[in-house]
Amino acid sequence: MENNQPLVSIIIPTYNGEKHIEATLKSIINQDYKNLEIIVVNDVSTDNTAEITKKILSESRRKFQFIERSQNGGQCASRNTGLKFSNGEYVIFFDHDDLAEKNFVSTLLNEAEEVQADLVFCGIKHFYEAQNKFEDEPITLKEKFFTPEFYLRAWATQKMKFWSVWNFIFKKNFISKINLRFNEQCKLGEDTEFVLKAIAAAEKISFVKENLYIYVHHSGMTSMKYRKNRKIFESLALSRYRSIRPVIRRMNNDKTVRDYAVSFYIADSIVDKLTYCAKDQAPGDWERIKKILKHKKVRSILFSTRKFLFRKPELFFKSLMLLYVPNLYSKFRNKIKN
């Protein structure tokens, strides 16, 4: 029976994941879908991640590859490495500290096969480790259509969030055909960039409403560390800019999508970057920021947030202060500095 089932490659990048990798691997090994290939890409871990991973995988009856990178390149480089060596007809990107319901793979795959979709996604659950509690984040769409335009408009009207890659299954030949890879220079926002580019290039998309992927929140999360890094916000802004170009092309300059992409999606990342610098200034940072604020295009984007005055008033008023009283904004942010 297994030989008639499509092979699904699950790609897990890992770096110093010894605290969570065992639970993650067991969650995948215990999936009810049989024809899996588990690919763990070790990004030069300095703890016991490699030993734990090899032991668990060698004791399982699953197909697996354990790939050791020669130098640390980050999550995007590890995912690209896993994709390069994957043998599956379908691929899933799984984080090394997360979990999934037992029918996660089978449910996504069944939907992809049934409608011949290039990609399928599901709802997620959050698990807060410190509080030992679960919280659902369901898909709120009431109708199911298969066109990319439907999902991009849902994203632009904030009926749908596409903020990560791990609750998706992708046809590998689709990814290969459009030559889609993770941007290895990107440290934050790489998931959304990958997903939006995939949606913009797809012919058919679908979803299942079940909350099947379990996103584990814990104190050692990479995203928590990134939020403390000034350069990360610049990476996010650039990632968002790269994301929206194929989206706008696909939507033929649909006004709703364009307004959201530029006046909210890009503007929000610019304001985040400038706010962080205002709160945590390094020598010369704020002077450089004030020069950026004089740039015609930046000013135009920030001023365009007026379109979201009633939906996102905080973004508009932050933009207004940055445009007209940046020094006062900097002083204000430092007074409420975390």
C-alpha positions as CSV (number, residue, x, y, z in Angstrom):
1,M,0.0,0.0,0.0
2,E,2.8,2.4,0.9
3,N,4.3,2.1,-2.6
4,N,1.1,3.6,-4.1
5,Q,1.2,6.6,-1.7
6,P,3.1,9.7,-2.6
7,L,6.3,10.2,-0.7
8,V,6.1,13.2,1.6
9,S,9.4,14.8,2.7
10,I,9.4,16.6,6.1
11,I,12.3,19.0,6.3
12,I,13.4,20.0,9.8
13,P,16.2,22.6,10.2
14,T,17.8,22.5,13.7
15,Y,20.4,24.3,15.7
16,N,21.0,23.6,19.4
17,G,17.5,22.0,19.7
18,E,18.3,19.3,22.3
19,K,15.5,20.4,24.6
20,H,12.7,19.9,22.1
21,I,13.9,17.8,19.1
22,E,13.0,14.5,20.7
23,A,9.3,15.5,21.1
24,T,9.2,17.0,17.6
25,L,10.6,13.9,16.0
26,K,8.3,11.5,17.9
27,S,5.4,13.7,16.8
28,I,6.4,13.2,13.2
29,I,7.3,9.5,13.6
30,N,3.8,8.9,15.0
31,Q,2.0,10.4,12.1
32,D,-0.7,8.1,10.7
33,Y,0.6,8.6,7.1
34,K,3.1,5.9,6.3
35,N,5.2,7.0,3.3
36,L,7.2,9.7,5.0
37,E,10.9,10.8,4.6
38,I,12.2,12.7,7.6
39,I,15.1,15.1,6.7
40,V,16.9,16.7,9.6
41,V,19.4,19.4,8.7
42,N,21.8,20.1,11.6
43,D,23.2,23.6,11.3
44,V,26.4,23.0,13.3
45,S,24.8,22.5,16.7
46,T,27.1,22.7,19.7
47,D,24.9,20.7,22.0
48,N,23.6,17.1,21.9
49,T,21.0,17.7,19.1
50,A,22.9,15.5,16.6
51,E,23.2,12.5,19.0
52,I,19.6,12.7,20.1
53,T,18.3,13.0,16.5
54,K,20.4,10.1,15.1
55,K,19.4,7.8,18.0
56,I,15.6,8.5,17.6
57,L,15.6,8.3,13.8
58,S,17.7,5.1,13.7
59,E,15.3,3.4,16.1
60,S,12.3,4.4,14.1
61,R,11.0,2.6,11.0
62,R,10.8,5.7,9.0
63,K,12.9,6.7,6.0
64,F,15.2,9.5,7.0
65,Q,18.2,11.6,6.1
66,F,20.4,13.3,8.7
67,I,22.4,16.0,7.0
68,E,25.3,17.9,8.7
69,R,26.1,21.3,7.4
70,S,29.7,22.2,7.4
71,Q,29.1,25.8,8.5
72,N,26.3,27.6,10.3
73,G,24.1,29.3,7.7
74,G,20.8,29.8,9.5
75,Q,17.3,28.4,9.2
76,C,16.8,29.4,5.5
77,A,20.1,27.8,4.4
78,S,19.1,24.6,6.2
79,R,15.7,24.5,4.7
80,N,17.2,25.0,1.2
81,T,19.6,22.2,1.9
82,G,16.8,19.9,3.0
83,L,14.8,20.8,-0.1
84,K,17.8,20.1,-2.4
85,F,18.2,16.5,-1.0
86,S,14.4,15.7,-0.6
87,N,13.0,12.9,-2.6
88,G,9.3,13.4,-2.0
89,E,6.5,14.4,-4.3
90,Y,5.4,16.8,-1.6
91,V,7.4,18.7,1.0
92,I,6.5,20.1,4.5
93,F,8.8,22.4,6.4
94,F,8.6,21.7,10.2
95,D,10.3,23.6,13.0
96,H,12.5,21.6,15.4
97,D,10.6,22.6,18.5
98,D,7.0,22.2,17.3
99,L,4.4,19.4,17.3
100,A,1.5,18.2,15.1
101,E,-1.7,16.2,15.4
102,K,-1.4,12.6,14.3
103,N,-3.3,13.2,11.1
104,F,-1.5,16.4,10.1
105,V,0.3,15.0,7.1
106,S,-2.5,12.7,5.9
107,T,-5.2,15.4,6.0
108,L,-3.1,18.0,4.1
109,L,-2.0,15.4,1.6
110,N,-5.5,14.0,1.0
111,E,-6.8,17.5,0.2
112,A,-3.8,18.3,-2.1
113,E,-4.4,15.1,-4.0
114,E,-8.2,15.4,-4.2
115,V,-8.2,18.9,-5.7
116,Q,-4.7,18.7,-7.3
117,A,-3.6,21.8,-5.4
118,D,-0.1,23.2,-5.6
119,L,-0.3,24.0,-1.9
120,V,-2.6,23.3,1.0
121,F,-2.7,24.8,4.5
122,C,-4.4,24.1,7.8
123,G,-5.3,25.9,11.0
124,I,-2.9,25.9,14.0
125,K,-2.8,25.5,17.7
126,H,-0.6,27.4,20.1
127,F,0.9,25.6,23.0
128,Y,2.3,27.8,25.8
129,E,4.9,25.7,27.6
130,A,5.1,27.9,30.7
131,Q,1.3,27.9,31.3
132,N,0.8,24.3,29.9
133,K,-2.1,25.5,27.9
134,F,-3.4,25.3,24.3
135,E,-5.1,28.0,22.2
136,D,-6.6,27.5,18.8
137,E,-6.0,29.8,15.9
138,P,-8.6,28.6,13.5
139,I,-9.1,29.5,9.8
140,T,-12.0,31.9,9.7
141,L,-12.8,31.7,6.0
142,K,-16.4,30.6,5.5
143,E,-16.0,29.6,1.8
144,K,-13.4,27.6,0.0
145,F,-12.2,28.7,-3.4
146,F,-9.1,27.4,-5.2
147,T,-7.8,30.6,-6.9
148,P,-4.7,32.5,-5.6
149,E,-6.7,35.7,-6.1
150,F,-9.2,34.6,-3.5
151,Y,-6.5,34.0,-0.8
152,L,-4.5,37.2,-1.7
153,R,-7.6,39.3,-1.3
154,A,-8.4,37.5,2.0
155,W,-4.9,38.4,3.1
156,A,-5.3,42.0,2.0
157,T,-8.6,42.4,3.9
158,Q,-7.1,40.7,7.0
159,K,-9.4,37.7,6.9
160,M,-6.4,35.5,6.6
161,K,-2.8,35.5,8.0
162,F,0.1,34.0,6.2
163,W,2.9,34.4,8.7
164,S,4.6,31.0,8.6
165,V,5.4,28.1,6.3
166,W,5.0,25.1,8.6
167,N,1.2,24.6,8.3
168,F,1.5,24.1,4.5
169,I,2.2,21.2,2.2
170,F,3.7,22.0,-1.2
171,K,4.0,20.0,-4.4
172,K,7.8,19.7,-4.9
173,N,7.6,20.0,-8.7
174,F,5.6,23.3,-8.2
175,I,8.4,24.7,-6.0
176,S,11.0,23.5,-8.6
177,K,9.1,24.9,-11.5
178,I,9.0,28.5,-10.1
179,N,12.5,28.1,-8.6
180,L,11.4,29.1,-5.2
181,R,13.9,29.1,-2.3
182,F,14.2,30.7,1.1
183,N,16.2,33.9,1.1
184,E,19.3,33.1,3.0
185,Q,20.1,36.7,3.8
186,C,16.7,37.1,5.6
187,K,16.5,36.6,9.4
188,L,12.9,37.5,10.0
189,G,9.9,37.4,7.7
190,E,11.4,34.6,5.4
191,D,8.4,32.3,6.0
192,T,5.8,34.9,4.8
193,E,8.0,35.9,1.9
194,F,8.2,32.2,0.8
195,V,4.4,31.7,1.2
196,L,3.3,34.9,-0.5
197,K,5.6,34.2,-3.5
198,A,4.2,30.6,-3.7
199,I,0.6,31.8,-3.5
200,A,1.2,34.4,-6.2
201,A,2.6,31.8,-8.5
202,A,0.2,29.0,-7.8
203,E,-2.6,27.7,-10.1
204,K,-4.7,26.1,-7.4
205,I,-4.7,26.4,-3.6
206,S,-6.8,24.9,-0.8
207,F,-7.1,24.5,2.9
208,V,-8.5,22.3,5.7
209,K,-10.1,23.9,8.7
210,E,-8.7,21.5,11.3
211,N,-6.1,23.0,13.6
212,L,-3.4,20.4,13.0
213,Y,0.0,22.1,13.5
214,I,1.0,22.9,17.1
215,Y,3.2,25.9,17.5
216,V,5.1,25.6,20.8
217,H,5.9,28.9,22.7
218,H,8.9,28.6,25.0
219,S,11.6,30.9,26.4
220,G,14.3,29.8,24.0
221,M,12.4,30.5,20.8
222,T,14.5,31.9,17.9
223,S,11.8,34.6,17.2
224,M,12.1,35.9,20.8
225,K,15.9,36.4,20.4
226,Y,15.4,38.1,17.0
227,R,13.0,40.7,18.4
228,K,16.0,42.0,20.5
229,N,18.2,42.5,17.4
230,R,18.1,45.9,15.7
231,K,19.2,44.6,12.3
232,I,16.3,42.1,12.2
233,F,13.7,44.9,11.6
234,E,15.6,46.0,8.5
235,S,15.6,42.4,7.3
236,L,11.9,42.2,7.8
237,A,11.2,45.4,5.9
238,L,13.3,44.1,2.9
239,S,11.6,40.7,3.1
240,R,8.1,42.4,3.0
241,Y,9.1,44.5,0.0
242,R,10.3,41.4,-1.9
243,S,7.1,39.6,-1.0
244,I,4.6,42.1,-2.3
245,R,6.1,42.6,-5.8
246,P,4.8,39.2,-7.2
247,V,1.6,39.7,-5.2
248,I,0.8,43.0,-6.9
249,R,1.8,41.6,-10.3
250,R,-0.6,38.6,-9.8
251,M,-3.4,40.9,-8.7
252,N,-3.0,43.3,-11.6
253,N,-2.7,46.3,-9.3
254,D,-6.0,45.4,-7.5
255,K,-6.5,48.6,-5.3
256,T,-7.5,46.7,-2.2
257,V,-4.4,44.5,-2.3
258,R,-2.0,47.3,-3.3
259,D,-3.3,49.6,-0.5
260,Y,-2.8,46.9,2.1
261,A,0.6,45.8,0.8
262,V,2.1,49.3,0.7
263,S,0.1,51.4,3.2
264,F,0.0,48.7,5.9
265,Y,2.2,45.7,5.3
266,I,5.3,47.7,4.2
267,A,4.6,50.7,6.3
268,D,4.2,48.6,9.5
269,S,7.6,47.1,9.1
270,I,9.2,50.5,8.5
271,V,7.5,51.9,11.6
272,D,8.7,48.9,13.6
273,K,12.3,49.4,12.5
274,L,12.2,53.2,13.3
275,T,10.5,52.6,16.6
276,Y,13.1,50.1,17.7
277,C,15.9,52.5,16.8
278,A,14.1,55.3,18.7
279,K,13.9,53.0,21.8
280,D,17.3,51.4,21.6
281,Q,19.7,53.8,19.9
282,A,23.2,52.9,19.0
283,P,25.7,55.7,18.2
284,G,24.7,57.4,14.9
285,D,21.5,55.3,14.5
286,W,19.0,58.1,15.1
287,E,20.8,60.5,12.8
288,R,20.8,57.8,10.0
289,I,17.1,57.3,10.7
290,K,16.3,61.0,10.3
291,K,18.0,60.9,6.9
292,I,15.9,57.9,5.9
293,L,12.8,59.8,7.0
294,K,13.6,62.5,4.4
295,H,13.5,60.0,1.6
296,K,10.6,60.8,-0.7
297,K,9.4,57.2,-1.1
298,V,9.6,56.5,2.6
299,R,7.6,59.6,3.4
300,S,5.0,58.7,0.8
301,I,4.6,55.2,2.3
302,L,4.3,56.5,5.8
303,F,1.8,59.2,4.9
304,S,-0.3,56.6,3.0
305,T,-1.1,55.0,6.4
306,R,-4.0,57.5,6.6
307,K,-5.9,54.9,4.6
308,F,-5.9,52.7,7.7
309,L,-6.7,55.5,10.2
310,F,-9.8,53.8,11.4
311,R,-8.6,50.2,11.2
312,K,-5.0,50.8,12.5
313,P,-5.0,54.2,14.2
314,E,-1.8,53.5,16.1
315,L,0.2,52.9,12.9
316,F,-1.1,56.1,11.4
317,F,-0.3,58.3,14.5
318,K,3.2,56.7,14.8
319,S,3.8,57.4,11.2
320,L,2.6,61.0,11.6
321,M,5.0,61.6,14.5
322,L,7.9,60.1,12.7
323,L,7.2,62.3,9.7
324,Y,6.8,65.6,11.5
325,V,8.3,65.4,15.0
326,P,10.9,62.6,14.9
327,N,12.9,63.9,17.9
328,L,9.8,64.2,20.1
329,Y,8.9,60.6,19.0
330,S,12.3,59.4,20.0
331,K,12.1,61.0,23.4
332,F,8.6,59.7,23.9
333,R,9.6,56.1,23.0
334,N,12.6,56.3,25.4
335,K,10.4,57.3,28.3
336,I,8.3,54.1,27.8
337,K,11.3,52.0,27.0
338,N,10.9,48.3,27.9
